[in-house]
Amino acid sequence: MKATQKDFARGLPPGTQAARMFFFCGPDEAGASAAAARVAAALPDAGDRVELTGGQRHIWVRASGDEAHDALQILIETADAGAGAAAPVLVIATSATDKSRTAKLLEKRKDAMVAMFHPPDLGSVAGAVRGMADAAGLRLGGDLAERIARGAGLDVRLAQSEVTKLALYCDADPQAPKPASLEDHAAIGAATEEDGFAPLVNAVLGGEINRISGEVRRMRELGLNPVGVALALERRAAQLALIAAKIGTNGKIPSLGPGEKMQLGIFFREERAIIQQFERWTQPAARGSRETRLDRLIPRLIGLHRTLLANSQAAELLLAQELTEIARFAAKR
């Protein structure tokens, strides 16, 4: 079966309880992860996400494209042969689409679900922030909801973290709602759009090595979350992959119409940087190689994400080292 991003915005789509395999694709990794987390929370017997000896479990897979296809096909064939139901499998594939091999494998099965997540816009994330605030007992004005959404880089998980911190700061709960002001938000040290991830992302993926040390220093001064920085890089890399799927690696972004650019998340303020990064990262990874630099970047960023989650104490140092290496790779001619 197939579901849409809007279905998950309203809750759990019909048929979710019957599905055992989920393929959440598209460049909005944050939205896909949030949907996967909602499904995992609704499992009647979720068990452990990490495989342990004995007990129930569910399997959480981070992929870039169709890497999980063959494993899922074997799982289906084994189950159809009478081996019984397997543990629920949730795949998040940021560079795949609902037209990919894995999606085609699963979409017509009643025991599977496919959903594609597109980059969110400010209005939809601000609306999600207001929903989070209502659940936490916070009353937010529209300006503050948008500010939180921008500061989180339109990442609903980071936005949730900001709302949780703000609720604690305001001593709010659903039984005793409290208003929150722009001053309250400033007091918890949240970054604004201007102080956010974009300058660092553009410096790294643009190969601007001389800017990296200053941007890392700014990251520390602002208290930007290292995992949030990695997610911002993943989102941009996924966006570049989506553009390449649309126009080819030799295509030209300026040839796209305004509607096509909007669908791909290419907006005026960032268009120049995206064009420059697209040209760099769609080059061959090595002389004579059919693999592009982008093909290598996406798995590397996914690996970085995992490393940061597993090493929170040293996350800033590990991130700074990796950002420098990625920028050097981008700067190569």
C-alpha positions in Angstrom: 0.0 0.0 0.0 1.0 3.6 -0.4 0.6 6.6 1.9 1.4 10.2 1.5 3.2 12.8 3.6 -0.1 14.4 4.3 -1.5 11.1 5.7 1.3 11.0 8.3 0.8 14.7 9.1 -2.7 13.8 10.2 -1.6 10.7 12.2 -1.2 7.1 11.2 -2.6 6.1 7.8 -5.2 3.3 7.5 -3.6 0.0 7.2 -0.5 0.8 9.3 -1.2 -1.8 11.9 -1.3 -4.5 9.2 2.0 -3.6 7.6 5.3 -5.2 8.6 7.6 -3.4 6.2 7.8 0.4 5.8 9.8 2.3 3.1 10.0 6.0 3.9 11.8 7.7 1.0 12.4 11.2 -0.3 14.7 14.1 0.7 12.9 15.1 3.9 14.8 12.8 6.2 13.5 14.5 9.3 9.8 14.0 8.2 10.5 10.4 7.3 12.2 9.7 10.6 9.4 11.4 12.5 6.8 9.2 10.7 8.9 6.1 11.3 9.2 6.9 15.0 5.4 7.4 15.1 4.9 3.9 13.6 7.4 2.4 16.0 5.6 3.9 18.9 2.3 2.5 17.7 3.6 -1.1 17.3 1.6 -3.4 19.6 4.8 -5.1 20.7 7.7 -3.1 19.4 10.4 -4.7 21.6 14.0 -3.6 21.2 15.2 -1.6 18.2 18.7 -3.1 18.6 18.8 -6.8 18.2 19.3 -8.6 21.5 19.3 -12.3 22.4 15.7 -13.3 22.7 12.7 -11.0 22.9 10.9 -9.0 20.3 12.5 -6.3 18.1 12.0 -4.1 15.2 14.6 -3.2 12.6 15.4 0.4 11.7 17.5 0.8 8.5 19.1 4.1 7.3 19.8 3.9 3.5 20.5 6.3 0.7 18.8 4.5 -2.2 17.9 0.9 -2.9 20.5 -0.8 -0.7 17.8 -2.6 1.3 16.0 -3.9 -1.8 17.6 -7.4 -1.9 17.3 -8.0 1.8 13.6 -7.0 1.7 13.0 -9.3 -1.3 14.6 -12.2 0.6 12.5 -11.4 3.7 9.3 -11.4 1.5 10.2 -14.6 -0.2 11.0 -16.3 3.1 7.7 -15.1 4.7 5.6 -16.1 1.6 7.2 -19.6 1.7 5.7 -20.1 5.2 8.4 -19.0 7.5 6.0 -16.7 9.4 6.0 -13.0 10.0 9.3 -11.2 10.5 10.1 -8.4 12.8 8.8 -5.0 11.6 11.3 -3.3 9.3 11.4 0.5 8.9 13.6 1.8 6.1 14.5 5.5 5.7 16.0 6.1 2.3 16.7 9.8 1.6 17.8 9.6 -2.0 15.2 7.1 -3.2 11.8 8.0 -4.5 8.4 6.2 -4.6 9.3 5.1 -8.1 12.5 3.2 -6.9 12.9 -0.5 -7.1 12.3 -0.9 -3.4 9.1 1.1 -3.6 7.8 -0.9 -6.5 8.6 -4.1 -4.6 6.5 -3.1 -1.6 3.8 -0.7 -2.7 1.2 -3.3 -3.8 1.6 -5.5 -0.7 -0.9 -5.3 2.1 1.8 -6.1 4.6 4.0 -3.2 3.5 3.8 0.6 3.2 5.6 3.1 1.0 5.5 6.9 1.7 7.6 9.7 0.1 8.5 12.8 2.1 9.3 16.1 0.3 11.2 19.0 1.8 8.8 20.9 4.1 7.9 24.5 3.7 8.0 27.1 6.5 4.3 27.2 6.9 3.8 23.4 7.4 6.7 23.2 9.9 5.4 26.2 11.8 2.0 24.5 12.0 3.7 21.4 13.3 5.5 23.5 15.9 2.2 24.9 17.1 0.8 21.4 17.4 3.9 20.4 19.5 3.4 23.5 21.6 -0.3 22.7 22.2 0.7 19.2 23.4 3.3 20.6 25.7 1.0 23.3 27.2 2.6 26.2 25.4 0.7 29.1 23.8 2.8 30.3 20.8 2.2 33.2 18.5 2.7 32.7 14.8 5.9 34.7 14.7 7.5 32.5 17.4 6.3 29.3 15.8 8.0 30.4 12.5 11.1 31.5 14.4 11.5 28.0 16.0 10.8 26.4 12.6 13.5 28.5 10.9 16.0 28.0 13.7 15.6 24.3 13.4 16.3 24.4 9.7 12.8 23.1 9.1 13.7 19.8 10.9 10.7 18.7 12.9 12.9 16.7 15.3 15.0 19.7 16.3 11.9 21.8 16.5 10.5 19.3 18.9 13.6 19.7 21.0 13.2 23.4 21.1 9.6 23.2 22.1 10.4 20.8 24.9 13.2 23.1 26.2 10.8 26.1 26.0 8.1 24.3 27.9 10.5 23.4 30.7 11.8 27.0 30.8 8.2 28.4 31.0 7.1 25.6 33.5 4.2 24.7 31.2 2.2 21.5 30.9 -1.0 20.5 29.2 -3.0 20.9 32.4 -1.5 24.4 33.1 -0.8 26.0 29.7 1.5 29.0 29.7 2.2 31.7 27.1 5.8 31.8 25.6 7.3 35.0 24.2 10.1 35.8 21.8 12.2 36.8 24.8 11.6 33.4 26.4 12.8 31.7 23.2 15.9 34.0 23.1 16.7 33.0 26.7 17.1 29.3 25.9 19.7 30.2 23.2 17.9 29.0 20.1 19.4 30.0 16.8 17.6 32.2 14.3 17.5 31.6 10.6 20.4 34.0 10.1 22.4 32.3 12.8 21.5 28.8 11.6 23.0 26.0 9.6 23.0 27.4 6.0 26.3 29.3 6.1 28.1 26.2 7.4 26.4 23.9 4.9 27.3 26.2 2.0 30.9 26.6 3.2 31.4 22.8 3.5 29.6 21.6 0.3 31.0 24.6 -1.6 34.6 23.5 -0.8 35.4 26.9 0.9 38.1 25.5 3.1 39.2 28.9 4.3 35.8 29.5 5.9 35.5 26.2 7.8 37.4 27.2 10.9 35.3 30.4 11.3 32.0 28.5 10.7 33.0 25.8 13.3 33.8 28.5 15.8 30.4 30.2 15.1 28.7 26.8 15.5 30.3 26.4 19.0 29.5 30.0 20.0 25.8 29.6 19.0 25.6 26.1 20.5 24.4 24.5 17.3 23.6 20.8 17.7 26.3 18.8 15.9 23.7 16.2 14.9 21.5 19.1 13.6 24.4 20.2 11.4 24.9 16.7 10.1 21.1 16.5 9.3 21.3 19.9 7.5 24.1 18.5 5.3 22.1 15.3 4.7 19.1 17.4 3.6 21.2 19.4 1.1 22.9 16.3 -0.3 19.5 14.6 -0.7 18.2 17.8 -2.4 21.2 17.7 -4.9 20.4 14.0 -5.5 16.8 14.8 -6.2 17.8 17.6 -8.7 20.2 15.1 -10.4 17.3 12.6 -10.8 15.2 15.4 -12.4 17.7 16.9 -14.8 20.6 14.5 -14.9 24.1 15.1 -13.7 24.9 17.2 -16.7 21.7 19.3 -16.5 21.6 23.0 -15.8 19.5 24.3 -12.9 18.9 27.7 -14.5 17.0 25.9 -17.3 14.3 24.8 -14.8 11.0 26.8 -14.6 9.9 28.6 -11.4 7.5 25.8 -10.6 10.0 23.1 -11.1 12.5 25.0 -8.9 9.9 25.3 -6.1 9.1 21.6 -6.2 12.9 20.9 -5.8 13.2 23.3 -2.9 15.4 25.8 -4.9 14.6 29.2 -3.7 16.1 32.5 -4.7 18.3 33.2 -1.7 20.0 29.8 -1.9 19.9 29.2 -5.7 23.4 30.4 -6.4 24.9 28.2 -3.7 22.9 25.2 -4.8 24.0 25.7 -8.5 27.6 25.8 -7.4 27.3 22.8 -5.2 25.4 20.8 -7.8 28.2 21.4 -10.3 30.9 20.3 -7.8 29.2 17.2 -6.5 27.9 15.8 -9.8 31.5 15.5 -11.1 33.0 12.0 -11.3 34.3 10.8 -8.0 37.6 9.9 -9.7 39.0 10.1 -13.2 37.1 7.7 -15.5 34.6 6.7 -12.7 30.9 6.5 -13.4 30.3 7.2 -9.7 29.8 10.9 -8.8 31.1 12.7 -5.8 27.6 12.8 -4.5 27.3 9.0 -4.6 30.2 9.0 -2.1 29.0 11.9 0.0 25.6 10.6 1.0 26.8 7.3 2.6 29.5 9.3 4.3 27.1 11.7 5.8 24.9 8.9 7.0 27.9 7.3 8.6 28.8 10.7 10.2 25.3 10.9 11.6 25.6 7.5 13.3 29.1 8.4 14.7 27.8 11.6 16.2 24.9 9.8 17.9 27.2 7.2 19.3 29.8 9.7 20.5 27.9 12.6 22.0 30.8 13.7 24.2 33.2 14.1 21.3 30.6 15.1 18.7 31.9 18.7 18.1 35.5 17.5 17.5 34.4 14.6 15.3 32.1 16.9 13.3 34.8 19.6 12.8 37.3 17.0 11.5 34.7 15.5 9.1 33.5 18.9 7.8 37.1 19.8 6.9 37.6 16.6 5.0 34.4 17.0 3.1 35.2 20.5 2.2 38.6 19.4 0.9 37.0 16.8 -1.2 34.6 19.4 -2.6 37.4 21.8 -3.4 39.2 19.3 -5.6 39.2 20.0 -9.3 
